């Protein structure tokens, strides 16, 4: 549901334009009154637009509406894949042709999985350095395959989906790879396409045989099973996520996103951006702003106090000494150069 702010924004200009007609009717409705009403209404609209533009409200509200619309769509995807598609328990029972009593346990399980996914998404600014919308959008791209491999277990799928998203962010932060190429690689893995495995830079090429080697090296299937290029497509997607996790653990990749969000300029800035996007989206949809604002406050503090200001201080404190060293180094070299040049001149 749109918030009062968003509703007011999309209604205020049409309402102001309607004032002209109201004035005309109040004055009698003749040609002169109509002209006066339209003039007053037009000036009022221009004034309102000017105030909105001067305050920068148009751009801010436009961004909020965009983020809100995207989040609303992503929430719908999560409800469909992990919940009951937004249905009440009565509607869900009717859709599967059973009584409410028969579906209560299943329905409650779906609701818990849905809530877990949404909570993980809302916290992704810290764990994965992305907004809730980006988190859920990526999850929906491979969750159908994940659920199929797990026999429809939405609770387990929620855990694996979160693990996969964090893996992607950790890999991008540690290896410097563009996150979109890693996301496409995971989407390919869900479809038995391993040509982009080398995007992860884990030492494995983009072939079925190399994915089989990665799974065997990880040991997630035990010592008694050896995967080959011919049988790798039989390995469930959740086991591939487990295997990649083991390899990234061994390489020291796991956990780097959360660490960089707290200790580096780029990581803390990305986390702050994600938290700000959450605030805008939640504002538009009328969701509880408390957690999102807390996240934004925390990320702003971490970025400014924990990373930006110390970096500026390092520059300012080192600059005088660096200039002195530069002049001391430049002086003898400049003198030597001039001593050679002057006789030639």
N, C-alpha and C positions, 0 to 999 in steps of 0.2 A: 504494500500500500504506500502511496506517495506521502511524504511528510507535509505538514502544513506550509513549510517554506516553499517547497516545490510547487504545491497546489496554488499558493498565492502568486507565485511568479508567472505561472502559465495562465492565470485568470486576471491578473491586475490590468494588463493592457486592454484586453477586450472589454473589461468592466469600465475602464476609463473612457473608452471610445463610446460606450453606451450612454455615458453621462450627457453627451451632446444631445442625443434624442430626448432624454428626460428633461433637459432644460427647455428644448423647443416645445415640448408638450405643456410644460408649466407656463410658458409665455403665451400660449394660445394656439400654437401649431401653424401659424401663417408663414409666409415666405420669409418675412423679416426675422421672425422668431427662430425658424429653422436655420437660417444663415447664422444668427447669433449663437445658437446652440452648437452648431458644428464648429464655429470658430473657437468657442470656449473649450469644447471637448478636444479639439485638435491641439490647442495650446497645452491643455492638461496632459495629454498623452506625450507631447514633446518634452514637457517638464519632467514627467516621471521617467521617461527614457533617458533624459539627461542626467538625472540623479543616479539611476542605476549604472550608467556608463561611467560617471565620475567616481562612483564608489567601487567600481570594478565588480559589481554584483553580477552583471550579466555573464562574464567569463567564469566566475566562481560557481554560480548556480548551474551554468551549462556543464561544467566539469562534474559537478555533483550529480546531475541528472544522468550523465553518461556513465559514470561509475556505478550509480544505483541501478540503471537498466542492465548493465553487464552482470552485476552481482545477483540481481533478481533471476536472470536467465541461468546463471550457474547454480543457484540454490535449487531451481527447478530440476536441473540435471541430477543433483545429489539426491533430491527427494525421490526421483524416479528410480535411480540405480540402487540406492541404499535404504530407502524408506518405502512408504506405501503410496508414492506418487501424489502426496498432498491430500490423500483421502482420510476421512474419519474412519473409525473402526467399523461403523455400520456400513459405510460405503465400501470399505475393503472387503468385509464379509460378503456383501452382495456381489462384488466383482468376481470373487472366487467360488461363489455358490455354496457358502457354508454359513453356519450360525455364528453369532458374535462370540459365544463361549468357545467354539472350536478354533477360532483364529486369534483369540486374545494373546496367547503366549507368542505366537509368530508376529503379530502386529507390534507388541511391545518390544520384541527383539529388533524389528526393523526400525522402530523409533529411536532405540538406543544407538543403533549403528549410524543412523542419520545425524543424531545429535553429536556423536563422536566425530564424524567427518566435518561437521560445521565448526565444532570447537577446534579441531586441528587446523582448519582453514583460517579461523580467526587468529590463531596463534602463529601462523606461518611467517609473519613478519620477523619473528625471532628465530624460528627453527630452520626456515628455508629462505629467508630474505625476500619473500614475495607477498603480494597482497592476497587476501582471502579469495578474491575473484580469480586471480591467476592460478592459485592453488587448485580450486575446484574445477576450473576449466581444463587443466591438465589431467586431473584425476579422471574426469569423465571420458577422456580420450582413450583410456585403456582399461577402465574398470569392468566393462562387459566381459572381456577375456579373462580378467582376474577372477571375477565371480564365477565364471564357467569352470575354471580350473579348480576352484575351491568348493565346488558343489553348491553354489548359491549361499555360502556362509558370509553374510554381510559383515559380521563382526570381525572375522579374520581378514576379509577384504579391506576393511577400513584401516587395519593395522599395516597391511602390506602396501596399501596406497600411500600412506603417510611415509613409510620407509622409503618407497621409491622416489617420492618428491624430494625428500631430504638428501637422498643419494645424488640426485641430479644436481642440486644446488651445491653440495659439497664438492662434487667433481668439477663443476664449472669454476668454483672459487679456487680450488687447489691447482687445477691444470690450466686455467686461463682460457678454457674453451667457451665459445658462445653457448649460452644456456639453450637456445632454440635448437641447435644441432643435437644436443644431448636429449632434449625432449623428443625430437623426431626419431632418434635412435631407439628410445624406449617404446615409442609407438610402433616402431618396426618390429621390435622383439615380441610385442603382443600379437603380431600377425605372422610370426615365424619368418621374419625378414631380418637377417643379421648383417646386412651389408654396411651398416653404419656403426658396427661395434667399435671400429677403430676411432670413432669420434670421442670415445671415453678415455683414450690414451692410457689404457691399462696394460699395454703390451700384447694385445690380441688384435688380429686383423679382422676384416669384415667378411668372414665366410662362415658357413655352417660348421666346418671342421674346427675353426678357431673358437666359436661359441661352445662347442662340445669340449674343447680343451680347457676353457675357462671354468666350465661346470665341474669337470673332473679335478682340476687343480684346487677348487674350493672345497671339495669333499662333502658338499651338502647332501649328496645322494648316498653317501657311505662308500666304503671301499669295495663292496661287492658288485657295484654297478658302474660300468664304464660307458659313457655316452659317446656316440660316433656321429659323423656327419649325417648318416642315414637315420639315426634315432633321435637326434636333438630336437626335432619338431614335436616329439612326444613328451618332452619335459614341460611341465606346467609353468606358466608365467611367474607364479609366486616363487618357484624354486630358482628361476633365473634371477629374480630380485635378491633372493638369499645369497646366491652365488656371487653376484656383483658386490653385495655388501661385505662378504668375507674378503674378497680381493682388495676392496677399498680400505678395509680395516688394516690389512697387512701392509698397505702402502701409506698408511697414516693420513688418509683422505677424510675419513669419517669424522664428523664434528667440526669441520673447518668453517662452515657457514656461521654457526652460532658463535664461534670464536672470533671470526673476522667482524661480525656484527657488533661485537663489544670492543674490539681492539684496533681496528683499522679505519682509515678515513672512508675508503670506498665501500667497505662492508657496512659501516654504521650509517652512511648516507643512503645506501640501498634499502636498509631496514627502515629508515625514517620515511623514505618515499612510500614504501609499502604500507606503513602505519597510517600515513596521511590519506592514501587511497581508501583504506578501510573506513576512516572517519567520513569521508565524502559519500561513499556508498551507503553506509549505515544511516547517515543523515537523511538521504533521499528516501530510503525504504522505511524510515521510522523505527529502526531497530534501536536497542539500548546502546547509547553512545558511550556509556561509562567505560567498558573495557577497551574500546577503540581509542578513546581519549587518553586513558592511562598508558596504552601502548605508545601513542604518539608522544606523550610527555616523556616517557622513558627513553625513546629513541632520540628525541631532540636533545635531551640532556646528555646522552651517551655521545652523540655526534659532536655537540658543541664543547662540553666540558671535558669529555674523555678523550677526544681525538683532535678536533679542529684547533681549539685554543692552545693545547700543548704543542701542536705542530707550528702554529704561528710564533709561539714563544721560542721554540727551537731556532726558527729562522732569525728572529730578532736578536737573540742572544749570541748566535754564531756569526752574524753579519759583520759586526765591527772587527772581530778577530780575522775573519776571512778577508776583509778589505786591507787590513794591515799586512797580512801575509802576501796578498796579491801585489801590493805596492813594493814590499821588500823584495819580492821575486822579480817584479818588472824592472825595478831600478837598475840593477847590475846588467840585465840583458839589454835594456834600452841604451845604457851608457856604452856597452861594448859595440852595439850596432852603430851608434853615432860616431864612435872613434874610428870605425872602419869607413863610414860614409863621408865624413868631413874631408879627409885627405883627397878622396876621389873628386869631391866637388871643387 
